[in-house]
Structures are given as C-alpha cells and as structure tokens.
Amino acid sequence: MKKIKPWPDASRERALHQNGARTIVGIDEVGKGSWAGPLVIGIAMLSDEVIFCDQPAVALGGVRDSKQLLEAKREAMFDEVAAKCFQWSTGLATAIECDVLGMVAAQRLATSRGFAALGLSLGVTNDFVVDVAIVDGRWDFVSPHARKVVLEVKADVSCVSVSAASVLAKVTRDRMMRESANDYPQWHFDTNKGYPCPKHRTALQGYGPCAIHRKSWAFMPNYVPWLVR
C-alpha cells in the first residue's frame, strides 16, 4: 500500500504569529539547476484565515511542494493558491543575469525583485521589510528583506507557506518556459523546462545554445565544445 504523505502544516506560522510576528512569508526558488531560462523566487504571505484553519494545505487546494505534484495539478491549483494568499509575488533573474552575476548574486537579485513586487501589492512604495521569512534551504539569500530569516531544509515539504511559494514559483516559471518553446522549439523547453534530459542534450550537441541558455554553466564544454576557446 502506498504511504500517504502528510500535508504541509502551519505550525511555524502560528508559533511566529503568537510571538508577535504579523507579516510572515514563505519563500522558495525554482530553476537553480536548470541549463536554460530564469531563476524564479516565489513569495507567499498567507492570510490569518488560512493559517489558523484546521487544514491550511487543503484550504489552498491541496498544496504541496511543487516537485510532488504533476504539472497539470500545479496548474489547476495555481489560481486558488494565489487567490487565498493575503499577498504573493515572484521575482526572477534572467539566464544572462545568472551567467554574469553567478547563482548567489542572481538569487539575491530575484529575491529583491520579489520583495519589491510584494511591497507594491501591499501599497508600500519604499523598501518593504517583513517580520519573518521562512526559507527552504540552508543559506540566507533573503536578508535584509526580512527582520528574521528561518532556514529549514525541505521546508517546501512541511511548511504550508513555503509549499504555496513553491507552487507559485514553479507554475510561473513553467509558463515562461512553455512560451520560450515557441521561440526555440529545437530545445523542447515545453517539456524539459530547461533542465537536462536526452532531448535537451541532443539539441545542444546539434544546434548549440540559444539566447536563454546559461552559457557559463559547467555543462557547456561537454555539449558545445566548439564554443570553448
């Protein structure tokens, strides 16, 4: 019998709220390991109604870590997740910015853009700082945009705010990559979303990189050796 995975919960958000935090966001990134396309950061600020309900993940349409959901399921729940967030936003760094800046700086840039968009959605025109950011991972790419940053590996699996951010970021990026497939059909971005797979590797060997490939990435000399000088 297949084991049923537990829903992500709001225990962290509730504890932080009870300790005085009023603006709490979950943050996740998508596209860090891709060979093409942007890095996208998702930021989700859930409403108190969702945080304090009996099953917050179910209230968000059955939200989970985006990697645990099929693409069609993520797409189907996107509007409900977005609508039931108090506010949400995404920020991105382009493939060129990932090349020029490196991944560390690109993550910070995408996060800064995400917080700027979140502030505007809340009617804040200057620098916007939240009380607490819960971040999936081991390192802080969020400061100084949050007064407190809580780092947790696999928070996208267990924390409902981060799960919501994961879905928002993943669907946003997937849509962008499907659009890019119309301009660059040889690389099959509609199915691989820029990640390595046999068709993607074969296309690189035959056609070389397109405009949205990360040309400084370590894979490039292996598949496009004629570009290496």
Secondary structure, DSSP 8 states (H G I E B T S, - for coil): --------B-HHHHHHHHTT---EEEEEEE-TT-SBS-EEEEEEEE-HHHHTSS-HHHHTTS---GGGS-HHHHHHHHHHHHHHEEEEEEEEE-HHHHHHH-HHHHHHHHHHHHHHHHHHHTT--S---EEEEEEESSS--STTSEEEEEEETTHHHHBHHHHHHHHHHHHHHHHHHHHHHHH-GGGTHHHHTT---HHHHHHHHHH---TTB-TTSTTHHHH-GGG--
